[in-house]
Amino acid sequence: MVTFDEFRTLALGLPEAAREPTWGIETLRVRGRVFAMGSPEGESVTVKASREDQAELLAAEPEVFSFAPYVGRHGWVSVRLDLVDPQELDDLVTEAWRRTAPKRLVREFDARNSG
């Protein structure tokens, strides 16, 4: 089980990530672009993914992952915090950040985290 606070801390630990309340929820952004979102009161969060990753996640664990409302058609995935593996959520949030962050920032992140 992962709490919303753990999810938020994970996301904010990525370079230049920032929290911005929007639409009555917390959006997590890099340089103003949303890569994840959720509400402390909710039981799930939403992360940016490719349509291919979305299809794989929904097929593999439909009890954990679902098509995100409003943005699901773009690949976004809803993730149940009470059922998701913490390492898998870490990987998903990091990948969502990578899809959203500027290429230079991703290269710097990769260089710091390799080796």
C-alpha positions, 0 to 999 in steps of 0.5 A: 500500500502507498499513501498519497503523501508517499506518492506526492513525495516520490513525484516531488523528488524528481528534478524541477517537480512542483505541486500545483492545486488545479481543478480541485486536485493536486497536479504534479508538474515539471516546468508547468506541464502535468505528469501526475495528479490526485487528491489526498482524499482519493483512493487512486492517482493518475499518471501520464503513460503511453497508450501502449503502456496503458494497454499493458497495465490494464491487461496485466492488473485490471484491479490496480490500473484503470483508464483515467477519466478525461485523459485516458484517451491520451494514455493516462492511467489511474492507479489504486494506491491501496493495491499498487506495488510501491516500486511499480508506482515509483517506476510509473511516476518516474516514467511519467516525469520523463515523458513530460520533462524537457529532453535536456533535463532528462539527460541530466537526470540519467547522467546523475543516476547512471553508474 
